[in-house]
Structure formats: structure tokens, C-alpha cells
Amino acid sequence: MSLFSWLKKGKNPTSEASSVDTSTQTSSEPSGNEVFKSPVLLAEWVNKYLLEALPLEDNYKYLPDEESRKELNITYEQRERYIREIPILRISGVSLFIKQYYNDEFWLKFSKAIYPFLYRHLYSDNHTDEQLTLLANAVEKYVSFVEDGDEKETSLHYMHRVYDDSDNFVKLLAGGVGYLSVEWLMEPYKVFRNAYFTVAQGMSYESCKTILEAMEKIENS
């Protein structure tokens, strides 16, 4: 197997969650509209479908294969950082959407509510304020870089978080490994965006986009 061939696998780690349930299970549960109007309820919903529904252990299947790990001297610590960075990127994708589609107050309240869930998902433990702050900073840097359209900085942020101590940092960087972070972030962004439009508009994002484009053409004709 050629070097970096493992880049071709696992490019859609959120596909398992692409059909998340936006309906309510019982009459005692909040409706979809109520969930998407409350930052706390929304954080609980995201925790259920993008964290709890995707166990951390499942991310081992996205690791580089044995040949690549040996060739690149990928250590145990790097592997462990790798599998934990995937949920961080998933939440970064959701956070990016919320920042774009909601007001700042909603985004800040959602962020405060989701980070404890994310930390427990990653480490199965209680957190200190300092640990939560470090995690929040990691997510918000991803959000900021992608929002600015800066894929290079997004890639570098990922590389320094996962492979900063690698003997082959430059080789990994040159091979485009860091750009996987953009794909992992944008997949949950799209999943969440579709869920939002399904609840808020009663149709998928793509359907809404098609209708809006058609209306614009009519108005401009």
C-alpha cells in the first residue's frame, strides 16, 4: 500500500449520523422546533446524535493502516489524539453552522452547554475549568479558520494538535493529511444544516436552496 493511501478511507465519518431523527419520540419530549429554538436543548440533541450515537471507539477504523503507521512512526499518543480530534471536528462543524445561522448570544449559550458533553465523550471524566477552556479554544479556532475560508490554517491547527511531536511532521503536512480536518468538519456541518432546514422549513436545505434560486431568477428576469 502506498504512502498516504489511508487518506482515501474514512472521509465521511459522520455518514452514520446523516439520518438523525428530528422528530420527537414521546409526547413528553420537546418538539423539533422547540429544540432548534433553545441553545441548551439543541446542545442536548447534538450530544445525543453526534456524540453518544457515534462511540469514540468507532474512530479507530479511521486510523492510518499498520504499514503507514510504521512508515510514518505514528505513536500511541498520536493515535489517541487522532481518534479524539474527530468528535472535536464534528462539534466544530455544528458550531460553525450555529454561528452563521443564529445570533451571537445563542451561539455562546450553545457553546457553553455543548463543551461539557464533548469533554465527557472524549475522556469519560469530569472536567476542570482549565480543561474545558482548552477544549473550547480548540473548537473555536477551527470555527474561526473555516469561517474565514482559510483551509491552510485549519489544516495547520489540526496538524499541531495531533502530530506536533511527529518525526515526520513535514512529510505528513506535505502529504495533505491536515486537510482531512476540513472534510471532517464540513460533513457534520452539512448534516446539521439539513436537519435545521427540515425542522425550520419543512424541507431539506437543498430543496430550500433550489426554490430560492428559482425565485431569484424570476425576480431578475
C-alpha positions as CSV (number, residue, x, y, z in Angstrom):
1,M,0.0,0.0,0.0
2,S,1.4,3.4,-1.0
3,L,2.2,6.1,1.5
4,F,-0.9,8.2,2.5
5,S,-3.2,5.7,0.8
6,W,-5.1,5.7,4.2
7,L,-6.2,9.2,3.3
8,K,-8.7,7.7,0.9
9,K,-10.7,5.9,3.7
10,G,-13.0,7.4,6.3
11,K,-13.6,10.7,4.5
12,N,-17.2,10.7,5.7
13,P,-17.1,9.8,9.4
14,T,-20.5,11.4,10.0
15,S,-22.4,9.4,7.4
16,E,-23.8,7.2,10.2
17,A,-25.5,10.3,11.6
18,S,-26.8,11.7,8.3
19,S,-30.3,10.4,9.1
20,V,-30.6,11.8,12.6
21,D,-34.1,11.8,13.9
22,T,-35.6,15.4,14.0
23,S,-38.9,14.2,15.3
24,T,-39.9,13.6,18.9
25,Q,-40.1,10.1,20.4
26,T,-42.8,10.8,23.0
27,S,-45.2,13.5,23.9
28,S,-43.0,14.4,26.9
29,E,-40.1,15.3,24.7
30,P,-39.7,18.8,23.2
31,S,-40.7,19.2,19.6
32,G,-38.1,19.7,16.8
33,N,-39.0,23.4,16.7
34,E,-38.5,23.8,20.5
35,V,-35.1,22.1,20.3
36,F,-33.9,24.3,17.5
37,K,-35.0,27.4,19.4
38,S,-33.2,26.6,22.6
39,P,-29.4,26.5,22.8
40,V,-29.5,24.1,25.8
41,L,-32.0,21.7,24.2
42,L,-30.0,21.9,21.0
43,A,-26.8,21.0,22.8
44,E,-28.5,18.0,24.3
45,W,-29.8,17.0,20.9
46,V,-26.3,17.3,19.3
47,N,-24.9,15.3,22.2
48,K,-27.4,12.5,21.6
49,Y,-26.9,12.3,17.8
50,L,-23.4,13.4,17.1
51,L,-21.6,12.2,20.2
52,E,-23.4,9.4,22.1
53,A,-24.6,7.8,18.8
54,L,-21.0,7.7,17.5
55,P,-18.8,6.0,20.1
56,L,-15.3,7.1,20.4
57,E,-14.0,3.6,19.9
58,D,-15.5,3.6,16.4
59,N,-13.0,6.2,15.3
60,Y,-10.2,3.6,15.4
61,K,-11.3,2.4,12.0
62,Y,-10.3,5.8,10.6
63,L,-6.7,5.4,11.7
64,P,-3.9,5.0,9.2
65,D,-3.2,1.4,8.4
66,E,-0.4,-0.5,10.0
67,E,2.0,0.0,7.1
68,S,1.5,3.7,7.2
69,R,1.8,3.9,11.0
70,K,5.2,2.1,10.8
71,E,6.5,4.1,7.9
72,L,5.5,7.4,9.5
73,N,6.3,6.4,13.1
74,I,2.9,7.3,14.3
75,T,3.0,6.9,18.0
76,Y,0.3,5.7,20.5
77,E,-0.1,9.2,21.8
78,Q,-0.7,10.5,18.2
79,R,-3.2,7.8,17.6
80,E,-5.1,8.7,20.7
81,R,-5.1,12.3,19.8
82,Y,-6.3,11.4,16.3
83,I,-9.4,9.5,17.4
84,R,-10.4,12.3,19.8
85,E,-9.9,15.0,17.3
86,I,-12.7,13.6,15.1
87,P,-15.5,14.4,17.6
88,I,-13.9,17.8,18.2
89,L,-14.2,18.5,14.4
90,R,-17.7,17.2,14.4
91,I,-18.7,19.7,17.1
92,S,-16.7,22.4,15.3
93,G,-18.9,21.8,12.2
94,V,-22.1,22.2,14.2
95,S,-20.7,25.2,16.0
96,L,-19.8,26.8,12.6
97,F,-23.4,26.4,11.4
98,I,-24.9,27.8,14.6
99,K,-22.6,30.8,14.5
100,Q,-23.7,31.5,10.9
101,Y,-27.4,31.0,11.3
102,Y,-28.1,32.2,14.8
103,N,-27.3,35.3,16.8
104,D,-24.2,35.6,18.9
105,E,-26.0,35.1,22.2
106,F,-27.5,31.8,21.0
107,W,-24.1,30.6,19.8
108,L,-22.4,31.5,23.1
109,K,-25.0,29.7,25.1
110,F,-24.9,26.7,22.9
111,S,-21.1,26.6,23.2
112,K,-21.3,26.7,27.0
113,A,-23.7,23.8,27.0
114,I,-22.0,21.6,24.5
115,Y,-18.4,21.6,25.8
116,P,-19.1,19.6,28.9
117,F,-20.8,16.9,26.8
118,L,-17.9,16.9,24.4
119,Y,-15.3,16.6,27.2
120,R,-17.1,13.6,28.8
121,H,-17.4,12.0,25.4
122,L,-13.6,12.3,24.8
123,Y,-12.4,11.4,28.3
124,S,-15.3,9.8,30.2
125,D,-14.4,12.1,33.2
126,N,-15.3,15.3,34.9
127,H,-13.6,18.4,33.7
128,T,-11.8,21.3,35.3
129,D,-12.5,24.9,34.1
130,E,-9.0,25.0,32.5
131,Q,-9.6,21.7,30.6
132,L,-12.9,23.0,29.3
133,T,-11.3,26.3,28.2
134,L,-8.6,24.5,26.3
135,L,-11.2,22.4,24.5
136,A,-13.4,25.5,23.8
137,N,-10.4,27.3,22.3
138,A,-9.6,24.3,20.0
139,V,-13.2,24.2,18.7
140,E,-13.4,28.0,18.2
141,K,-10.1,28.2,16.4
142,Y,-11.4,25.6,13.9
143,V,-14.7,27.6,13.5
144,S,-12.8,30.9,13.0
145,F,-10.4,29.5,10.4
146,V,-13.2,27.8,8.3
147,E,-15.5,30.8,8.6
148,D,-12.7,32.9,7.1
149,G,-12.2,30.3,4.3
150,D,-8.6,29.6,5.5
151,E,-8.1,25.9,4.9
152,K,-4.4,26.2,5.3
153,E,-4.7,27.5,8.9
154,T,-7.4,24.9,9.6
155,S,-5.0,22.2,8.4
156,L,-2.1,23.6,10.5
157,H,-4.3,23.8,13.6
158,Y,-5.2,20.1,13.1
159,M,-1.6,19.1,12.4
160,H,-0.2,20.8,15.5
161,R,-3.0,19.4,17.7
162,V,-2.5,15.8,16.5
163,Y,1.1,15.5,15.1
164,D,3.0,18.3,16.7
165,D,5.6,15.9,18.1
166,S,5.9,13.7,15.0
167,D,9.3,12.9,13.5
168,N,7.6,13.2,10.1
169,F,5.5,16.4,10.7
170,V,6.7,18.0,7.4
171,K,6.1,14.8,5.4
172,L,2.5,14.5,6.8
173,L,1.8,18.2,6.2
174,A,3.1,18.0,2.6
175,G,1.0,14.9,2.0
176,G,-2.2,16.8,2.8
177,V,-3.0,15.0,6.0
178,G,-4.2,18.2,7.7
179,Y,-6.8,18.9,5.0
180,L,-8.8,15.9,6.2
181,S,-9.8,18.1,9.1
182,V,-11.8,20.4,6.7
183,E,-13.7,17.4,5.4
184,W,-14.4,16.0,8.8
185,L,-15.7,19.4,9.9
186,M,-17.9,20.1,6.9
187,E,-19.7,16.8,6.9
188,P,-21.4,17.3,10.2
189,Y,-22.0,21.0,9.2
190,K,-24.0,19.7,6.2
191,V,-25.8,17.1,8.3
192,F,-26.8,19.6,10.9
193,R,-27.8,22.2,8.3
194,N,-30.1,19.7,6.6
195,A,-31.7,18.8,10.0
196,Y,-32.2,22.5,10.8
197,F,-33.9,23.2,7.4
198,T,-36.0,20.1,7.7
199,V,-37.3,21.3,11.1
200,A,-37.5,25.0,10.4
201,Q,-38.7,25.0,6.8
202,G,-40.2,21.5,6.5
203,M,-37.8,20.6,3.7
204,S,-34.1,19.9,3.1
205,Y,-31.5,22.6,2.6
206,E,-31.0,21.6,-1.0
207,S,-34.8,21.9,-1.6
208,C,-34.9,25.3,0.0
209,K,-31.8,26.4,-2.0
210,T,-33.4,25.3,-5.3
211,I,-36.6,27.2,-4.5
212,L,-34.8,30.4,-3.6
213,E,-32.6,30.2,-6.7
214,A,-35.7,29.8,-8.8
215,M,-37.4,32.7,-7.2
216,E,-34.3,34.9,-7.7
217,K,-34.3,34.0,-11.4
218,I,-38.0,35.0,-11.7
219,E,-37.3,38.3,-9.9
220,N,-34.4,39.1,-12.1
221,S,-36.0,38.2,-15.4
